[in-house]
Amino acid sequence: MIIRKQLLVFFIAISSCTQILISAETPLSNPLFPNGQPGDNVYKRWRIPTLVVAPDKSLLAICEGRVDGGGATGNIDLILKRSTDSGRSWGRNELIADADDDTLVQFCPVVDKSTGTIWMVFARNVGSDKEGDIITGKGSPSRIFMTHSKDSGRTWAKPTELTKTLTKANWTWGGGSPGGGIQLDSGRLLIPAYHAILPDGGEPDYQSHMVFSDDHGKTWQLGETVTAHTNECQVAERRDGTIYFNARSLNLDSSRPFPAQFRGWRTVAESTDGGVNWRKVKLETALVDDPCQGSLHVLTEPIKRSRSRETSDRDEDRSLTTSATRPVWIFTHPAGPGRRELVARISYDEGRTWPGFRRLVRGGVEYSSLTTMPSGKLGCLFEIWDLERRTNVIRFTQFTVDWLLESSVAESLPKVKLKEVRKVEGSGEDHNAFTDLIRFRGDIYLTFRKSDIGHGVYPDSRVVVMKSQDEGTTWREVYRFSVADRDTRDPHFLIFKDQLFIFSGTWDARPLIKNKFEMNDHIGVAVATKDGRTWTEPRMLEGTHGHYIWRAASDGDNAYLCARRVRNFVRTKTRAQRGQLTEHALLSSEDGWVWKYHAMVQPQYGNETAFLIDDDGSMLGIARTGGSTAQLVRAQPPFTKFSLLNLDRPIGGPLLAKWNQHYLVGGRNTLYGKRVCALYWLADEQLFPMLELPSGGDCSYPGFVQLVERRALISYYSSHEGTPAKPGREPPSSIFIAELEMHE
């Protein structure tokens, strides 16, 4: 069956063999706190950077100066440095507030453009109290103060205490939120803030709220709690007056399982009454949070939008046919894994989607603050850990809007057409899934898993092998195999030692097994052929018990296999527990049958990974992670030490292949409610969307084979045809082959 579609044209990016193996361009940065100015030696640690453009157009870099050098306790002052030339040079330390040995933290400034006054809220804690003790009620609660400056930060008024006005019962820790407030079109001053609450007899929790003034700072009011399990937050005003809220997600409930406490996505919400009440609270799956503070900035002047890395079909059409300007929002935060790799995420629709992505800082990084400077450039303050000083320091970088939004890679390189899609297996009666493609001895081979019942763990599953001798036009079955009492799935090809291997994982599917997803009972199996006609019987792979095997790669002498396992082979009761404890170990073999541990790739949240050995001998991979973004995986021979770099989206069932000298990535895209098989180009350490294949529902797990220089085939599975499931069975799915054509 052939599904004919109108040809779709997409802009894509390509790279040379070595481009993505070189660090993507990042702007230069300079030290700011400390930078050798008088007064720097007073402090041992500098944290919580905030960058503000003062009414006189000077640039203020504000931070906490920690005299004792520890955490949020002890003697901490609020200090600033000033630049009158948009960050080219900086003056000495200037003191905003000092409370002797007490702790001044949780500051957040906002500029009143009508009066030229800078307002700043902050918290004062007893210097001997630690943050954890304050949160849990063992220390004195935070006291909230407000100060202001009428001369662009050169002098500051004596702080006024507003604890009774800006706190509620059972609040312990509190204050402003790092990054800065905004002034609404109505004139309202809106400061993002958060607090810790300790209910009577309950567990402590973080919650976000707003502080606002409608009379230019004469009086301040407290907004309603936005939502639980959030703290450091940022806000922006949309053109329709809606207030957008974006917060770090964090839970203090120690009774919750580990990943629920410390790992997830950013929390977003909306307000239609100027930030007092909130609605549409949800997790933003496009913004993975590890968690850490983030900075949200709206460009002060609309930018005419060129073609970006990703748009919807409707937006794409509009951007090509009109010249209307659009607001550009920028959100900076560590992309990870962990607090590493400061990136700028870009939104062209006021925070509804975040398709743009640019790296600003390599390596370890924490809090950040971004603003548009008087020069028109963007300035960014950020924290890093200084290995020599053994403390946090703050650096400054700047770059142009053109550099941030630069899209020449996406605009100037090839187009790809989806010529046609053929269904090669699936009559609506069974479940067909998990594909792979390869060329062996002149013919093209396709493999996939088939079950009469469905996607889950079922003992009736078997692996089917098909062959095409006419470049993918027609297919015939040449082999199938299964393992008794086991679910045989995820077959993948590898040519190694002049043989074509098919590696497959198997779950224990006996009726007596209650936990069908117990990874410790997993066994890898393989079949092999030397001529494509005669195949071995399925054979257990030595060294794979307790490992869920997936794709493989070879450097000629050795084969390498993606193998997931649970740390220390412990038995887990829930999928969430298993996910956090799952490691991705790399196994190696000299013959394809006997395997041994080689290296650790992902120490936690390990998942499906597609590898290739590049022309320079290095190993490159695209790794899925549990509930998070995909990772770019790299290692040099002998492949014992891997670097991990978070990408900007999840990829389910990843494919990594080379089409000519371009790196092709495929897999399931689940962003913004989608569930489709998508293809990307990997260049400059980023994913550039190429196209989405006709698919939906239970889908993806693609394979790839190149036909000629500019033509290629992609295999995948999908249930988008919508055939209903029969009683006692899961929805059926089919196997498809898509033909692609590349154009310069």
N, C-alpha and C positions, 0 to 999 in steps of 0.2 A: 504494500500500500504506500502511495506517495502523497504526502501532504504538501501542496504547492502554496507558497506564500509570496506576497509582494516582496521584492528584494529590499532589504533594509541596509542602509548605509550608515556606518558608524565611524567616527574618527578614533584612531587608536594611536598608541605610542610604541616605538620600538627601541631597542638598545643594541649596542654592539655586544660582543661576547663578554666584555669585561665591565660594561657600564654599571650593572647593579652590584658588582663585587667591590666597587669603590664607594666610599661614603658619599652620600648625597651632599650637595653644596649647602653649607650653613653659614650664616653671617658671622663675622668676627665679633668678639666681645671683649670688654675691658673690666678690670676690677673696679668696684666702687666703694664697697664697705668690706674691708679697708682698702684705701688707695694711697696711703702715705701722708694723708692730710693731718694737720694738728688735731688732736683729740681722738684719733683712731685707737691709740693704745689704752684708752680707758676701758674698752670693751673686749671681751674674749669671744663673743659670738654675735652674729648679726642675722636676724630672721625676719620673715613676713614683709617682703618688699611690696611697696605701693608707689606707683608713678602717677603724678598729678600735674596737669598744666594749670598754673596759677593764673589769676586774672590779668597779671602784668606780662603774661606770656613766658615767664620763667618756668623751668621744669623742676619739680620737686620730687626727689627720691626719698621716700619715707620708710623707716623700718624700726624694729625693736633693737635697741642696743643692750645686749645682755652682759652686764658687768661681771657676773659670776660665771658666765659661760655655759650654763646648763640648759635645762628645759624651761617651760613656762613657769618658773618659780625664782625666788631670789630678787636681787636688785636689777630691774629692767627699766630702762628709760625709753622714751619715744624721741627719735632724732630724725634729722633730714640733712640732705645735701642739695645744693641748688646749682642749676646750670642756666645761664642766660644766653647760651648759643646752641640750644637744642641738642645737648648731650656731648658736644665736642670737648668741653672742659667742665670741671666741677669745683665748687668751693669747699670750704671746710665744713665740719660737723656743726649743725645748729640744733639746739635743744628745744624740743616742743614741750615736754613735760617730764618732771622728775619728782618722785615721791620718796626720796631718801632710799631706804632699804626695801620698800614695797615693790610690788610687781605691777607694771603698767602694760597691759596686753589688749588684744582683741580690738584694735583701733580700726576705724573706717572713716575716711574723709569724704565730703561732698562739697562741690563748689556751687554757690548760688550765683548764677550768671547775671541776675538782676541787680544784686547789691555789691558784687565783688567780694563777698565774704566766703572764706573756707571754714566749714564746720567739721568737727571731728569728734565722734563718740569713741570712748574707750572704757576698759574695765580696770579697776584697781583691786588687787588682791593682797592679802597679808603676805609679806615676803617669805615668811617661813612655811607657808602652806603650799603643798604640791597640788598640781592640777587634779590628779586622781583623788586626792583627799577632799578637795572642794566639790568635785562632781558627786561623790558618794556621801556628802554631808559630814565628813570628819573635819573639814576645815571651814573657815568662815566663808559665807557666800560672796560672790563677786559684787562689788559696788560699781555703779555705772555713772560715768562723768561725761560732760560735754565741754569742749573748748572751741574757740574760734579765732580766726585771724582776719583782720581787715586790711592788711598790707602785704598780701600775697605770701604769707608764711614767715615774714621776718620777725614778727612778734606775735605772741599768743596770749589770749585772755586767761585769767585764773580759771581753772576748771570749775564748773558748776555740777554739783551732785544731783543726779536725776534717778537715783535708784528706786524711789517709791513710784515714780511715774513710768519708768521703763522696765520694770520687772513685775513678776507675779509670784504668788505663794508657791512654795516648793521648787522655785528656781534656785539653782546652786551656782554653777558656772555660767558666765554669759558675757555679752559684749557685742561689738560690731563684727562684721565678717570681712576678712582680708580682701582687698581689691579696690573698693571704692563704691560710693553711691552715685545716684543720678538725679538730675532735675527733670521732672516731667514737663510736657508742653503746657500743662496747667499752671506751672510754677512750683508745684509741690516738690519738696526735697525728700527723697526716698533713700534710706540707708538700709542695706541688707544686714541682718544680724542673726544671731542664734543663741541658744541657751541649753543648758542641761537641766532636766527636771527630775526630781526625786519624789515620786508619789508616796504617800504614807503606806508603808508596808510593801512597796513595789520596787521594781528594778529601775535604775537610772536610764535615761534616754536623752539623746540629742534631738532638738527640734529647731526649726528655722522660723523666723518672724521678720517683720519690718519695723523700722522706726521712721516716722515722717513728721514733717512740719508744713503747714499751709500758710504760715505767716512769717516766712523768711527767717526761721530759727528762733523767734521769740518764745514759742512754746513747741513742745515735742510730744507726739502721741505714739502709742504702741499699737501695731497692727495685730491681727489674729495669727495664731500659729499656722504656718503653711502646711506642715505635715510632720509626722514622726520620723525618726531614723535619718535625719538630715542635720548637717551643721553648716559649714562654710558655704556661702551661697553668693550668687551674683544675679542682677536683674537688668533688663533692658526694656525700652518702650517700643512697641510696634507702631506702625503708621496709623493703625485704627484705634490707638490708645490702649490696647491690651498690654498688660505688663507680663513679660516672660521671666520665669524664675528657673534657675539652673543651680543645683546644689550637689555637693559631695554627699554620698550616701554612707551612713555609718550607724551601727547599732551597738549599744553598750550592753545588751542583754546576753550575759555569759551563758545562759541556758540554751541558746540557739546553737545549731551546728556551726562549725568553724567558718565555712565559706559565707554563710549568711551574715556573719558579723563583719567581715573585713573585705569583702570582695563583691563587686557587682557593677551596676551601671549608674550613671548620673540620674538624679531625680529632677524632673521638670514639672512645672505647673503654670497656670495662667490666672491673672486677676483682671477683672473688668471694672474695678472701683478704685484704681490707683494704688493697689498693693495692700489693701486692708484685708480683704477676704480672698480665698483662693479656691480654684476648681481645676478639674482635669489633671490631677496629680498622677504621674506615671513614671515608670523607669524608661529612660531614653537608651534603647539598645544600640544606637549608633555611637554612643559616647561611653566607652568602657572606663570604669573608675576603679582604682586599685586599693584604697581611695586616696585622693589628694585634692588640695585646693586647685581651683582653676580661675582664670581671668576671662571675663566677657567684655568685648569692646565693639561698639558700633562705629563704623567709619563716619566721620562728621560730614563728609560730602558723598552723595551717591556716585557710584562707579558704573560706567557703561560696561555691561557684561559681555565678555567674549565667551566663546565656547569653553566650558569647564570640563573637568574630568568626568562628571556624571550629571545627567539631568534626566528627568522623566521625558517620555516622548512628547507630551504636550508642551512642557517647558522648552524642550529642544526646538520644536517647531517655532515657538514664539520668539526664541532668542535669535533664530535665523532670519526672521521676517520683520522684526521691529528693531528700533534703535533706542528703546526706552531704557532709562537708567533704573538700577535696582539697588536697594541698600545691601551693604556687605557687613555681615557680622563675623567676628573673629573670636574664637575661644581657644585659649592656650592652656595646656595641661600636660603632664607626663603621659606619653602613650604607652610606656612600659616595654617589657615586663617590669613590674615594680615601678619605683620612682626613677624612671630613666627616659631619655629621649623626649625633650620638650618639643611639642608640635603645635602648630596653629591649624585648627579646624575651621573651615570656612563655610558659611551658610549664605545663600542668596535668597532665601525665603523667610527671613526673620526667625531663624531657629527651628523651623519645622523639619528641615533635613540638613545634613552636614556632609556634602559631597567633596568639598575641597580639603586638601591635606598638604602641609608643608612642614618639614623638620627645621627647627630653629637651633636646638642645642643637642649635641651628642653626649652620651654617657649619663651619669647620675645627675638628677635635677629634681627640685622640689617645687616650692611655690613660685608664682610668677605674677607680673602685672604689666598690662599692655595699654598704650595710649597713642593717639596721634599727636605728634609734637608740632610746635609752631612752624618748623621747617617743612611740614607736610609729610615727613617720614614717620614711620612707626617706631616707637621706642619700647623696649621691653626690659624690665628688671627681673632677675631670676636668682634663685638660691642654688648653690652647689655645695658639696662637701669638699673642703680643701684638704687634700691628703697631707700636705706639708704642715699646715697649721693644726690639723686634726679638729676642725670646727666648721660650722656653716659660715659661708661668706656670700656676698651678693655681687653679681656682675651686671653689666649693662650692655645691651646690643641694640643696633638700629638697622633698619632696612626700609626699602621703598615699597609702596603699595604695588607697584608694577612687579617687583621681585616676588612678592607674596602671591600675587594672582597670576604670575607668569604661566602661560599654558601653551607655549610653543611646541612642547613635546607632544601634547595631545592634538594640536591643530595642524601640524605640518607633515605628519607622517601617514602611513598607508590607511586605506579604507578596506573593510572586509564586507563581502556580501554573503548572506545566507541564501545559497542557491536553491536547495530543496531539503526536505526531511523525509526519510523513508522509515516506515515502521517495519521492523524485521521479525519481531516476535511479540505475541500477545493477542489473544482473541477475546479478552474480557472475562476469561474463565479462571485465570491464575495470576500469581504475582511474580513478575520478572524484574530483576534489579541488579545493581552493583556491577557495572560493566568495566571492561578493559579492551583495548585494541593493540595489535602489534603486527608488524610485517616480518615474516619468517620464510626464508627460502623462496622469496618471490610472491608468496600469497599473503593475504591479510586474514588474521584470525581475530575473532570476537569471542569473549567469554562473559558469562553472567550467571547469576543464581536464580533458580526457579523453585517456587513452592506453590502447591495447590491451595494452601491456606492463607498465607500472607507474609507480611514483613517480619513478624516476630520470630521467636525461636521455635522451630518446628522440625521434627525428625524426618519429614518427607522431603526436605530441601535437597537439591542437587545442583551441581555445576554443569552448565552446558557450554560446549565449545563449537563454534561455527567457523567456516572458512569461505572466503570469497576469492575466486580466481579471475574476477573481472573488475578489480579496483572498487569493490564495495557495492556494485549494482545488484548482484544476487548473492544469496548466502545458503549454505546447506550445513546441517549438523554433521560433525565428524567424530564427536566424542562427548560423553557425559560421565560424571562420577559422583558418588556420595559416600558417606561414612555412616554405618549403622548406628542408630540411636543418637546421632549428633546432627546439629544444624550446620550445614556446610555453606559458607558464604564468603563474600568479599574476595573473589578470585582475582589474581593479578599476574600478569605475564612477566617473565624475565628471560632473556637469552643469555646463557652462561655455560661456558665449557662446551660450546657447539650443540647445546640442547635448548629446547624451548620448555621452560618450567611454567607451571601454574601453581602459585602458592595460595592457600586458602586457610582461613581460620575456621574452627569448629567449636560450637557451644555444646555442652552436655544437655541433650534434649529428652532424656528419659522421663517418663511420667512421674517417677518418684522424686525428681529434683524439684524442690519448691522455689528456689531462687534461680530462675532461668538465666540470670545475668551474672553468675558467679565467675569472675574472670580467672580465679585460681584453678578452675576445672577446664580451662581452655586448652586446646591442643592445635598446633599447626600441622597441616598436611600438604602434600604436593604430589603432582603428577608431572611426567616429563616425556618428551618425544625428541627423537633425532631427525625424523623425516616428515613429521606432520601426519603420518598415517598410523603408526604404531605407537601407542601410549602405554606407559607403566600404569599399574594399579595405584590407587592412592596410598601414600606411605607417610607414616608419622614422621615429623621432622624432629630429630633428636635435639634436645635443648630448648624446646618451645613449650613444654608443659607449664601452664600458668601464665602464658603469654598470648595475647591476642595479636596475631601477625597481620600485616597489611602489605603495603607496596615494598618493592625491593629495587636495588640498583647494583651495578657492578662496575669495577674499575678494570676488569679483565682477569686479574689474579684472584680477587676475592669478591664475594657477593655480600651485600649488606641489606638487612631486613628491619623494617619498622616493627617493633614489638611492644605493645602496651602491657603493663603488669601493675598489680597493686603493691605499693611499698611494703616490703617485708612479708609480702604474700598474706597479709591479714585478711580476714573475712569481714566484709561490710554488710550492713543490713539495708542501706538505702543507696540509691543511685547518686545522691549528692555526696555522701561520704566516700563512695568509690571514686567519684570524679576528682575530688580534691587530692586523694591519695594515689591516683594513677600516675605512673611514670611512663615515659617513652624511652625505652632502652633500645640501643642499636645493637643488633646481633650480627655476627659475621660468620662466613662459611667459606671453606676452600673447595667444596664439592656441591653445594646446594642442598645437601641432605642432613648434614651434621652442623649444628649451629652453637655458638657460644657468645657470651656477653662480650661486647666490644667497648661501648661507651654509653654515657647517659646524655640524652638529648634534651628532654623536658623533665625536670625533677618533680613537677606537679602539674595537674591538669593535662597530662600527656594524652595525645589523641592521634588520629589518622594523619600520616605524613607522607607526602610524595617527594621522592628524591631524584636527583640526577647527578651524575659525575660530569663536570663541565670540561671544556677543552683544556683548561689549565690544570686539571687534576683535582680541583677543589670539589667539595660536595655542597650542593645547594638544595634546599628543601622548602616546601610550603607545609606548615603544620597547623592542623586544626587544634583548638584548645577548648576545654569544657566551658561553654557558655560565654566565651570571650572572643576577641578578635583573633584572626589567623596570625601566625608568626612566620617571619622569614628566618630560615635556619641555615647556618653556614659553618663549614669546617674545612680546614686544610689537612692534607695527609699527615699523619695516619688516621685522621678522623676520630680523635679521642677527646677533643675539646670543641664544644659548639657554642656559637653566639646566637642569641635569640633577639629578634627585633619585631615588636608588634606592628602589624599592619592596621588598616583603618576599618576593617569589616570582618565578620566571621565568614569562613569558607567551610562548608560541609562536604566531606568526601573529596578532598582536593586532588586535582590533577596538576602536574608540572611537566612541561615538555618544551622542546625547542622546535620552532617552525622557522626554518632557515637559521638566522642568528637571533631570533626574537624569542623571548621567554613567555610561554603561554601558560596561563593559570585558569583552571576551571573548577566549578563546584557549586554547591547550593548557596544561593543568596537569600537571606532571611531578613534583610533590612526593611524597615518601614512597612511591615505586614506582608512583604513578598515571600514567596517560597518557590523559586524558579532555579533552573540550571543556567548559570551565567558564566561567561568567558571574559577574561581580562588579559591585558598585557602587563608584564612586570618590568618596570624600568625605573631607574633612579630611586630604587627601594620603595616604590609605590605601585599600587594596582590601578591600572587605567581601564575602565569598562570598555569592552569591545562590543558585546551583544548578549542578549538573553535569548535562549533557545525556547521554542514552543514547549512549555512545560508548566507544571504546577502540582500542588499537593505533595504526595510522596514522590520525590524525584531526585535527579542529579547523578552523582558518581560517574563522571565522564571518563572516557578513554580517548586517545588521539593517535592518528597515524597520518603522515604526510604522503600525498599522492605524487605530486610534482612540485616544482618550486612554489607555485602560487595556489595550489589546491590541496585541501586536507579534509579528513573525515573526523568527526566527533561522534562517539557513541555515548548514550546516556539512557536513563530510564525515567518514566513519568507516569503519573496517574491522572493527568489533566483532562483526559477524555471523559472522565466523570462516570464511568460504568459503575453502577451500584454494587455493593458487596452482597454476596449470597449469604443466607443464614449460616452462622457459625464460621464465617470467613471474613477476612479483611478486604478492603477495596483492592481490586486488581490493578496491575500496572503493566506497561509494555516497554519494549526496547526499541529505541530509535537510532538512526544514523543520520547525522546532519552533514551536508557537504558545504564547505566554506571556500570562498575564493578571495584572495588578497589582491588589492590593487594599489599601486603606488600613487 
